[in-house]
Amino acid sequence: MSRTKKASPGRILFVGSGPGDPALLTLRARDAIASASTVFVDADVPAGVTALIGADIPVEEPVVRRPEPSSADATADGDDAPVDTPSAADDQDPAGARIRPALGDPGEVAKTLLAAAKAGDDVVRLVSGDPLTTDSVLAEVTAVARTSVGFEVIPGLPAAAAVPSYAGMPLGSSHTEADVRGEVDWAALAAAPGPLVLHATAGHLAETASALTEHGVAAQTPVAVTVNGTTCQQRTIEATLATLNDKGAGLQGPLIVTIGKVVAQRGKLSWWESRALYGWTVLVPRTKDQAGDMSDRLVVHGAIPMEVPTIAVEPPRSPAQMERAVKGLVDGRYQWVVFTSTNAVRAVWEKFAEFGLDARAFSGVKIACVGEATAEKVRTFGINPELIPSGEQSSLGLLDDFPPYDDVFDPVNRILLPRADIATETLSEGLRDRGWEIDDVTAYRTVRAAPPPATTREMIKTGGFDAVCFTSSSTVRNLVGIAGKPHARTIVACIGPKTAETATEFGLRVDVQPESASVPDLVDALAEHASRLRAEGALPPPRKKARRSRS
């Protein structure tokens, strides 16, 4: 639902997006982005942050800002072009919104923000890093402060503090930060106490090394250069001042350069880049609305998930079955409802909404769920399931625990089983063997998704993915159908025995299967498998693996 503009002027919120990882946004920043009516985005704001902007919020033509060049920048690449020189990168921002050439000086930017606020918008000015530690953004804030329009500054975590922490280098209470992309007092910088943390690009590394050594810093002083800090593409290269330019010359984009003895701590404290799946590209073949949980879990272990929908969920061709089932629930026709998936839960609740019903329609009915994820979906509607498998989280596990029909204690002998059109008969046959009558109802259809782009299909066939996580037999069948079989070097992880059986039928080697059939356990089992292989020497260290997969 789009937001209506106010008659009175809106506010301008200068929001810092932090160093890259969206999880490092402050809660206030997230709220501001979600409630804004207009967002102005710099081109260097990480894509993971711009993805949090609501679909109904207009992302205006963003402000394109680059650091002002110093005299040493004449041969620098496009990232260091003057702000009034558009480049090919100006055509799109990370979220896909159109970008016009740079608006010019901060005063012009402030005028644009003020005009939007005076029209009644609550304006978010989303910038990378921290707003008041960037001179050009500070000039914008100062210009807005001279007017009567209300404004707020929401800090972002500074990259100079966060990136060394993610790279395993403790800065302590005394360190010096500088941006060497502009004018620099090299003598003062060389004499500063504690470690140095510098903002730079590859084009500034040679000057940095030579200037510091000329002012007395030892050529063998340890240096760490980090690119894409705090993201799953983070990469840290260790060098000395003497070798800095040779080792870092090929890096693209903004860099954080840490100089000093703290670099030696990386061997013990490098927690981010040493995670089990760090730098791995993992294929997530799930429906679009289900992939998020798995992707989030993979990121926790350091992986780079790539979601490729293999199935789409659609309503049944005829609504009559579901309508009769819902009427039966209201009339007390069922003793149990058995949910086999979150899609089944969603389908029933959508049908409830059509008829103006709510959770009270389940009064007197017991609910069973195949798996904890399905049970959690039921709980979101305020209902606690009576039965979840105590052992294997599958249809067989549920049958092991399901009570037989008792004509004395069970007033009704019928079970509603809403599920997919392609579901197997294992569960319904097992429940009939226990004396129950089954209404096996098609609640939704699963259809094969469109093939992924050619580049993705090529990655699948040639081993461009380090691993693939299958969560159902249909994801196996459909992935092979729309994109081909994963390469033999790709590690195959399957959520349960049925999925593993299907993968084997298609000629895939199943490497990972968790004891409990849930998405978190599947991802954790993959991470444990990777750690075990690395400990046995079957895999290279994670940082080398990440570097190779990116190249």
C-alpha positions as CSV (number, residue, x, y, z in Angstrom):
1,M,0.0,0.0,0.0
2,S,1.5,3.3,-1.0
3,R,1.9,6.1,1.5
4,T,0.0,9.3,1.3
5,K,1.9,12.6,1.4
6,K,1.2,14.9,4.3
7,A,-0.1,18.5,3.9
8,S,2.6,19.8,6.2
9,P,6.3,19.5,5.3
10,G,8.0,16.2,5.9
11,R,11.3,15.5,7.6
12,I,14.7,14.6,6.1
13,L,16.5,11.7,7.7
14,F,20.2,11.2,6.9
15,V,20.6,7.5,7.4
16,G,24.0,5.8,7.5
17,S,23.9,2.3,5.9
18,G,27.1,1.2,7.7
19,P,30.0,-0.7,6.1
20,G,28.1,-3.3,4.0
21,D,26.5,-6.0,6.1
22,P,22.7,-5.2,6.3
23,A,22.7,-6.9,9.7
24,L,24.8,-4.0,11.1
25,L,22.2,-1.4,10.4
26,T,20.8,0.2,13.6
27,L,17.2,-0.6,14.5
28,R,16.4,3.1,14.0
29,A,17.8,3.0,10.5
30,R,15.7,0.0,9.6
31,D,12.6,1.7,10.9
32,A,13.4,4.9,9.0
33,I,13.9,3.1,5.7
34,A,10.6,1.2,6.2
35,S,8.5,4.2,7.0
36,A,10.0,6.7,4.5
37,S,7.8,8.0,1.7
38,T,10.8,8.8,-0.5
39,V,14.4,7.4,-0.5
40,F,17.4,9.0,-2.1
41,V,20.2,6.4,-2.5
42,D,23.8,6.9,-3.2
43,A,25.3,4.5,-5.8
44,D,27.8,3.1,-3.3
45,V,25.1,2.0,-0.7
46,P,25.4,-1.9,-0.6
47,A,22.7,-3.8,-2.5
48,G,21.8,-5.7,0.7
49,V,20.7,-2.5,2.3
50,T,18.8,-1.1,-0.6
51,A,16.9,-4.4,-0.8
52,L,15.3,-3.4,2.6
53,I,13.5,-0.5,0.9
54,G,9.8,-1.4,0.7
55,A,8.4,-2.2,-2.7
56,D,5.8,0.6,-2.4
57,I,8.4,3.3,-1.6
58,P,9.6,5.3,-4.6
59,V,13.4,5.3,-4.9
60,E,14.1,8.7,-6.5
61,E,16.9,9.4,-8.9
62,P,19.8,8.8,-6.5
63,V,22.6,11.1,-5.8
64,V,25.9,9.8,-7.3
65,R,28.8,10.8,-5.2
66,R,32.5,9.9,-5.5
67,P,35.5,11.1,-3.5
68,E,37.0,14.3,-4.8
69,P,40.3,13.3,-6.6
70,S,43.7,14.4,-5.4
71,S,46.5,15.2,-7.8
72,A,47.5,11.5,-7.7
73,D,44.2,10.4,-9.1
74,A,44.7,11.4,-12.7
75,T,45.0,7.8,-13.7
76,A,42.6,6.3,-11.2
77,D,39.7,4.2,-12.4
78,G,36.0,5.1,-12.7
79,D,35.4,4.8,-8.9
80,D,37.5,7.9,-8.4
81,A,36.1,10.0,-11.2
82,P,35.1,13.6,-10.2
83,V,31.5,14.0,-9.1
84,D,30.5,15.9,-12.2
85,T,31.8,13.2,-14.6
86,P,29.2,10.4,-15.1
87,S,30.3,6.9,-15.9
88,A,28.7,3.8,-17.1
89,A,28.0,2.9,-13.5
90,D,25.6,5.8,-13.3
91,D,23.0,4.0,-15.3
92,Q,21.7,1.8,-12.4
93,D,21.8,1.8,-8.6
94,P,22.1,-1.5,-6.7
95,A,18.3,-1.8,-6.4
96,G,17.8,-1.3,-10.1
97,A,16.4,2.3,-9.9
98,R,17.3,4.7,-12.6
99,I,20.2,7.1,-11.8
100,R,20.8,10.4,-13.6
101,P,24.2,12.1,-13.7
102,A,25.4,13.5,-10.4
103,L,23.4,16.3,-9.0
104,G,26.5,18.4,-8.3
105,D,27.6,20.0,-5.1
106,P,26.1,19.3,-1.7
107,G,24.1,22.5,-1.9
108,E,22.3,21.2,-5.0
109,V,21.7,17.9,-3.3
110,A,20.2,19.6,-0.2
111,K,17.9,21.6,-2.5
112,T,16.5,18.4,-4.0
113,L,16.0,16.9,-0.5
114,L,14.3,20.1,0.7
115,A,11.9,20.2,-2.3
116,A,10.8,16.6,-1.6
117,A,10.3,17.3,2.1
118,K,8.3,20.5,1.4
119,A,6.0,18.5,-0.9
120,G,5.1,16.5,2.2
121,D,7.4,13.5,1.9
122,D,9.3,12.0,4.8
123,V,12.7,11.8,3.0
124,V,15.4,9.3,3.7
125,R,18.8,10.2,2.5
126,L,20.6,6.9,2.5
127,V,24.4,7.0,2.4
128,S,27.1,4.5,2.9
129,G,29.0,4.4,6.2
130,D,28.2,7.2,8.7
131,P,26.6,10.5,7.5
132,L,28.6,12.9,9.7
133,T,32.0,11.3,8.9
134,T,31.7,12.2,5.2
135,D,32.5,15.8,4.4
136,S,30.1,16.1,1.4
137,V,27.1,14.6,3.4
138,L,28.0,16.8,6.3
139,A,27.7,19.8,3.9
140,E,24.2,18.6,3.0
141,V,23.2,18.3,6.6
142,T,24.5,21.9,7.3
143,A,22.6,23.3,4.3
144,V,19.3,21.6,5.5
145,A,19.9,22.8,9.1
146,R,19.8,26.4,7.9
147,T,16.1,25.9,6.9
148,S,13.0,25.3,8.9
149,V,12.6,21.8,7.7
150,G,13.1,19.2,10.4
151,F,15.9,16.7,10.0
152,E,17.5,13.8,11.9
153,V,20.9,12.1,11.6
154,I,20.9,8.3,12.1
155,P,24.5,7.1,12.5
156,G,25.8,4.1,10.6
157,L,28.6,1.9,11.9
158,P,31.9,3.4,10.5
159,A,33.7,1.1,8.2
160,A,37.1,2.0,9.8
161,A,35.9,0.3,13.0
162,A,33.8,-2.5,11.6
163,V,35.9,-3.8,8.8
164,P,39.1,-4.5,10.8
165,S,36.9,-6.3,13.4
166,Y,35.4,-8.5,10.7
167,A,39.0,-9.1,9.4
168,G,40.2,-10.2,12.9
169,M,42.3,-7.2,13.8
170,P,41.7,-5.6,17.3
171,L,42.3,-1.8,17.0
172,G,42.2,-1.2,20.8
173,S,41.4,2.2,22.3
174,S,43.9,4.2,20.3
175,H,44.0,4.1,16.5
176,T,44.1,6.7,13.7
177,E,41.7,6.9,10.8
178,A,42.4,8.8,7.5
179,D,41.0,9.0,4.0
180,V,44.0,8.9,1.6
181,R,41.8,9.5,-1.4
182,G,42.1,13.3,-0.8
183,E,44.6,15.6,0.7
184,V,46.8,13.9,3.3
185,D,49.3,15.2,5.9
186,W,51.6,12.2,5.6
187,A,54.1,13.4,8.2
188,A,51.3,13.6,10.9
189,L,49.9,10.3,9.8
190,A,53.3,8.5,10.0
191,A,53.8,10.0,13.5
192,A,50.3,9.0,14.8
193,P,50.2,6.5,17.6
194,G,48.6,3.1,17.4
195,P,47.5,1.3,14.2
196,L,46.4,3.2,11.1
197,V,43.1,2.6,9.4
198,L,42.9,4.1,5.9
199,H,40.2,4.5,3.3
200,A,41.7,4.0,-0.1
201,T,41.4,2.4,-3.6
202,A,44.0,0.3,-5.4
203,G,45.2,3.5,-7.1
204,H,46.3,5.0,-3.8
205,L,48.3,2.0,-2.5
206,A,51.6,2.9,-4.1
207,E,51.5,6.5,-2.9
208,T,50.5,5.4,0.6
209,A,53.4,2.9,0.9
210,S,56.0,5.3,-0.4
211,A,54.8,8.4,1.6
212,L,54.7,6.5,4.9
213,T,58.1,4.9,4.4
214,E,59.6,8.3,3.4
215,H,58.3,9.7,6.7
216,G,59.9,7.0,8.9
217,V,57.5,4.0,9.0
218,A,59.4,0.8,8.5
219,A,59.0,-0.9,5.1
220,Q,58.4,-4.2,6.8
221,T,55.4,-2.9,8.8
222,P,52.5,-5.4,8.4
223,V,49.6,-4.3,6.3
224,A,46.1,-5.9,5.7
225,V,44.0,-4.7,2.8
226,T,40.3,-5.6,3.0
227,V,37.8,-5.3,0.1
228,N,34.0,-5.7,0.3
229,G,34.3,-5.5,4.1
230,T,31.6,-7.2,6.4
231,T,30.0,-8.9,3.4
232,C,30.2,-12.5,2.3
233,Q,32.5,-11.3,-0.5
234,Q,35.0,-9.9,2.0
235,R,38.6,-10.6,1.1
236,T,41.7,-9.6,3.1
237,I,45.2,-9.7,1.7
238,E,48.2,-9.5,4.0
239,A,51.3,-7.6,3.0
240,T,53.9,-5.2,4.2
241,L,54.4,-1.6,3.2
242,A,57.2,-2.8,0.8
243,T,54.8,-5.3,-0.9
244,L,51.5,-3.4,-0.6
245,N,51.2,-2.1,-4.1
246,D,52.2,-5.4,-5.7
247,K,49.7,-7.5,-3.7
248,G,46.8,-5.0,-3.7
249,A,47.0,-3.5,-7.2
250,G,44.3,-5.7,-8.6
251,L,41.6,-5.1,-6.0
252,Q,38.5,-3.3,-7.2
253,G,36.4,-0.8,-5.3
254,P,36.8,0.9,-1.9
255,L,39.4,-0.6,0.4
256,I,40.1,-0.5,4.1
257,V,43.9,-0.6,4.8
258,T,45.0,-1.5,8.3
259,I,48.7,-0.9,9.1
260,G,50.5,-2.0,12.3
261,K,51.2,-4.9,14.6
262,V,47.5,-5.7,15.0
263,V,47.6,-7.4,11.5
264,A,49.5,-10.3,13.2
265,Q,46.3,-11.0,15.3
266,R,44.4,-12.2,12.2
267,G,45.7,-15.8,12.7
268,K,43.8,-16.0,16.0
269,L,40.9,-13.7,15.6
270,S,39.8,-14.0,11.9
271,W,36.3,-15.2,12.7
272,W,34.4,-13.9,9.7
273,E,36.5,-15.3,6.8
274,S,37.2,-18.6,8.7
275,R,33.6,-19.8,8.9
276,A,32.9,-23.2,7.5
277,L,31.2,-22.2,4.2
278,Y,33.0,-18.9,3.8
279,G,33.1,-17.8,0.1
280,W,31.1,-20.9,-1.0
281,T,28.5,-20.3,-3.7
282,V,25.5,-22.4,-2.7
283,L,22.5,-23.1,-5.0
284,V,19.1,-22.8,-3.2
285,P,16.5,-24.4,-5.4
286,R,13.3,-23.4,-3.6
287,T,10.2,-21.5,-4.3
288,K,10.8,-17.8,-4.2
289,D,8.9,-17.2,-1.0
290,Q,10.6,-20.1,0.8
291,A,14.2,-19.4,-0.1
292,G,14.8,-16.6,2.4
293,D,15.2,-18.7,5.5
294,M,17.7,-21.0,3.9
295,S,19.7,-18.2,2.4
296,D,19.8,-16.4,5.8
297,R,21.1,-19.5,7.4
298,L,23.8,-20.0,4.7
299,V,25.0,-16.4,5.2
300,V,25.5,-17.1,8.9
301,H,28.0,-19.8,7.9
302,G,29.7,-17.5,5.4
303,A,28.2,-18.8,2.1
304,I,26.9,-16.8,-0.8
305,P,23.5,-18.2,-1.6
306,M,22.0,-18.0,-5.1
307,E,18.3,-18.6,-5.2
308,V,16.9,-20.5,-8.2
309,P,13.2,-21.1,-8.0
310,T,12.4,-24.6,-9.4
311,I,8.7,-24.8,-8.5
312,A,5.9,-22.3,-8.3
313,V,2.9,-22.7,-6.0
314,E,-0.6,-22.1,-7.6
315,P,-4.2,-22.6,-6.4
316,P,-5.9,-25.9,-7.4
317,R,-7.7,-25.9,-10.7
318,S,-11.0,-26.3,-9.0
319,P,-11.8,-24.6,-5.6
320,A,-14.7,-27.0,-4.9
321,Q,-12.6,-29.6,-2.8
322,M,-11.1,-26.9,-0.6
323,E,-14.4,-25.2,-0.1
324,R,-16.1,-28.4,1.0
325,A,-13.1,-29.1,3.4
326,V,-13.4,-25.7,5.0
327,K,-17.2,-26.2,5.4
328,G,-16.5,-29.6,7.0
329,L,-14.1,-28.0,9.5
330,V,-16.8,-25.5,10.6
331,D,-19.4,-28.3,10.8
332,G,-17.2,-30.6,13.0
333,R,-16.6,-33.2,10.3
334,Y,-12.9,-33.8,11.2
335,Q,-11.1,-35.0,14.3
336,W,-7.6,-34.1,12.9
337,V,-6.1,-31.8,10.3
338,V,-2.7,-33.0,9.1
339,F,-0.4,-30.3,7.6
340,T,2.5,-31.6,5.5
341,S,4.0,-28.3,4.5
342,T,3.9,-24.6,5.1
343,N,2.3,-24.2,1.7
344,A,-0.6,-26.3,2.9
345,V,-1.0,-24.1,6.0
346,R,-1.0,-21.0,3.8
347,A,-3.5,-22.4,1.4
348,V,-6.0,-23.2,4.2
349,W,-5.6,-19.8,5.8
350,E,-6.1,-18.1,2.5
351,K,-9.4,-20.0,2.0
352,F,-10.4,-19.1,5.6
353,A,-9.9,-15.4,4.7
354,E,-12.2,-15.8,1.7
355,F,-15.0,-17.0,4.0
356,G,-14.3,-14.5,6.7
357,L,-13.1,-17.2,9.1
358,D,-10.2,-17.2,11.6
359,A,-8.5,-19.7,14.0
360,R,-11.7,-20.3,15.9
361,A,-12.8,-22.6,12.9
362,F,-10.3,-25.1,14.4
363,S,-12.2,-25.3,17.7
364,G,-12.4,-29.0,18.7
365,V,-10.0,-30.1,15.9
366,K,-6.6,-31.5,16.6
367,I,-3.7,-30.5,14.4
368,A,-0.6,-32.5,13.4
369,C,2.4,-31.2,11.5
370,V,5.1,-33.0,9.5
371,G,8.1,-31.1,10.7
372,E,8.9,-28.2,12.9
373,A,8.9,-25.6,10.1
374,T,5.3,-26.4,9.3
375,A,4.4,-26.3,13.0
376,E,6.0,-22.9,13.3
377,K,3.8,-21.7,10.5
378,V,0.7,-22.9,12.3
379,R,1.9,-21.2,15.5
380,T,2.0,-17.8,13.7
381,F,-1.8,-18.0,13.6
382,G,-2.1,-18.5,17.3
383,I,-2.5,-22.3,17.4
384,N,-0.2,-24.9,19.0
385,P,-0.2,-28.2,17.1
386,E,-1.0,-31.3,19.2
387,L,1.4,-33.6,17.3
388,I,4.8,-33.2,15.7
389,P,7.0,-36.2,15.0
390,S,9.3,-37.0,17.9
391,G,11.8,-38.7,15.7
392,E,12.4,-38.3,12.0
393,Q,10.7,-35.1,10.7
394,S,8.9,-36.7,7.8
395,S,5.6,-38.4,6.9
396,L,7.0,-41.7,8.2
397,G,8.1,-40.1,11.4
398,L,4.6,-38.7,11.9
399,L,3.0,-42.1,11.3
400,D,5.3,-43.6,14.0
401,D,3.7,-41.3,16.5
402,F,0.1,-41.0,15.1
403,P,-2.6,-42.6,17.3
404,P,-4.9,-45.3,15.8
405,Y,-8.6,-44.5,15.6
406,D,-10.4,-45.4,18.8
407,D,-14.2,-45.7,18.5
408,V,-14.6,-45.0,22.2
409,F,-12.4,-41.9,22.7
410,D,-12.5,-40.4,19.2
411,P,-16.0,-38.9,18.5
412,V,-15.1,-38.5,14.8
413,N,-13.1,-40.9,12.6
414,R,-12.2,-38.5,9.8
415,I,-8.9,-36.6,9.0
416,L,-8.5,-33.7,6.7
417,L,-5.2,-33.9,4.7
418,P,-4.7,-30.7,2.6
419,R,-1.6,-31.0,0.5
420,A,0.1,-30.7,-2.9
421,D,-1.3,-32.3,-6.1
422,I,1.8,-34.3,-6.5
423,A,2.1,-35.7,-3.0
424,T,2.9,-39.3,-2.4
425,E,0.3,-41.8,-0.9
426,T,2.6,-42.8,2.0
427,L,0.9,-40.7,4.6
428,S,-2.7,-41.2,3.6
429,E,-2.3,-45.0,3.3
430,G,-0.5,-45.2,6.7
431,L,-3.4,-43.2,8.4
432,R,-6.0,-45.5,6.8
433,D,-4.0,-48.5,8.2
434,R,-4.6,-46.9,11.6
435,G,-8.3,-47.0,11.1
436,W,-8.9,-43.4,10.0
437,E,-11.1,-42.1,7.1
438,I,-9.1,-39.6,5.0
439,D,-10.2,-36.6,3.0
440,D,-7.2,-36.2,0.8
441,V,-7.7,-32.7,-0.6
442,T,-5.6,-30.8,-3.2
443,A,-4.8,-27.5,-1.4
444,Y,-2.3,-26.2,-4.0
445,R,-0.5,-27.2,-7.1
446,T,3.2,-27.2,-7.7
447,V,4.3,-26.4,-11.2
448,R,7.7,-26.3,-12.7
449,A,9.3,-22.8,-12.7
450,A,10.8,-21.2,-15.8
451,P,14.4,-22.1,-16.5
452,P,17.1,-19.9,-14.9
453,P,19.3,-17.6,-17.0
454,A,21.9,-19.3,-19.3
455,T,24.8,-18.2,-17.0
456,T,23.2,-19.9,-14.0
457,R,22.6,-23.1,-16.0
458,E,26.2,-23.1,-17.1
459,M,27.3,-22.7,-13.5
460,I,25.2,-25.7,-12.5
461,K,26.6,-27.9,-15.2
462,T,30.2,-26.9,-14.9
463,G,30.7,-26.9,-11.1
464,G,30.3,-23.2,-10.6
465,F,28.3,-24.0,-7.4
466,D,30.2,-25.4,-4.4
467,A,27.0,-27.0,-3.0
468,V,23.3,-27.4,-3.6
469,C,20.7,-27.9,-0.9
470,F,17.6,-29.9,-1.9
471,T,14.5,-29.7,0.4
472,S,12.1,-32.0,-1.5
473,S,12.0,-34.5,-4.2
474,S,10.2,-32.0,-6.5
475,T,13.1,-29.5,-6.2
476,V,15.5,-32.3,-7.4
477,R,13.2,-33.3,-10.3
478,N,12.5,-29.7,-11.4
479,L,16.1,-28.5,-11.1
480,V,17.3,-31.3,-13.3
481,G,14.4,-30.6,-15.7
482,I,14.9,-26.8,-16.1
483,A,18.7,-26.5,-15.7
484,G,20.4,-29.9,-15.9
485,K,22.2,-32.1,-13.3
486,P,24.7,-30.4,-11.0
487,H,28.4,-31.2,-11.7
488,A,30.0,-34.1,-9.9
489,R,32.2,-31.7,-7.9
490,T,29.2,-30.0,-6.4
491,I,28.4,-31.2,-2.9
492,V,24.8,-32.4,-2.7
493,A,22.8,-31.9,0.5
494,C,19.3,-33.4,0.9
495,I,16.9,-32.6,3.7
496,G,15.6,-36.2,4.2
497,P,15.5,-39.8,3.0
498,K,12.8,-39.3,0.3
499,T,14.7,-36.4,-1.2
500,A,18.0,-38.3,-1.0
501,E,16.4,-41.2,-2.7
502,T,15.1,-39.0,-5.6
503,A,18.6,-37.4,-6.0
504,T,20.2,-40.8,-6.2
505,E,17.6,-41.9,-8.8
506,F,18.8,-38.9,-10.9
507,G,22.4,-40.1,-10.6
508,L,23.5,-37.6,-8.0
509,R,25.9,-38.4,-5.2
510,V,24.3,-37.4,-1.9
511,D,27.0,-36.1,0.4
512,V,25.0,-34.6,3.3
513,Q,21.7,-35.6,5.0
514,P,20.9,-34.2,8.5
515,E,19.4,-36.3,11.2
516,S,16.5,-34.0,11.5
517,A,14.6,-32.9,8.4
518,S,14.6,-29.1,8.8
519,V,16.2,-26.2,6.8
520,P,18.4,-25.1,9.7
521,D,19.7,-28.6,10.3
522,L,20.3,-29.1,6.6
523,V,22.5,-26.0,6.4
524,D,24.3,-26.8,9.6
525,A,25.0,-30.3,8.4
526,L,26.5,-28.9,5.2
527,A,28.7,-26.6,7.3
528,E,29.8,-29.5,9.5
529,H,30.6,-31.5,6.3
530,A,32.7,-28.7,4.9
531,S,34.6,-28.3,8.2
532,R,35.3,-32.1,8.4
533,L,36.6,-32.1,4.8
534,R,38.8,-29.2,5.5
535,A,40.2,-30.8,8.7
536,E,41.0,-33.9,6.6
537,G,42.8,-31.8,4.0
538,A,40.2,-32.5,1.3
539,L,39.4,-28.8,1.0
540,P,41.6,-25.7,0.9
541,P,41.4,-23.1,3.6
542,P,38.2,-21.0,3.3
543,R,39.9,-17.8,2.3
544,K,41.6,-19.5,-0.6
545,K,38.4,-21.2,-1.6
546,A,36.5,-17.9,-1.6
547,R,39.1,-16.2,-3.7
548,R,39.1,-19.0,-6.3
549,S,35.3,-19.2,-6.6
550,R,35.1,-15.4,-7.1
551,S,37.7,-15.4,-9.8
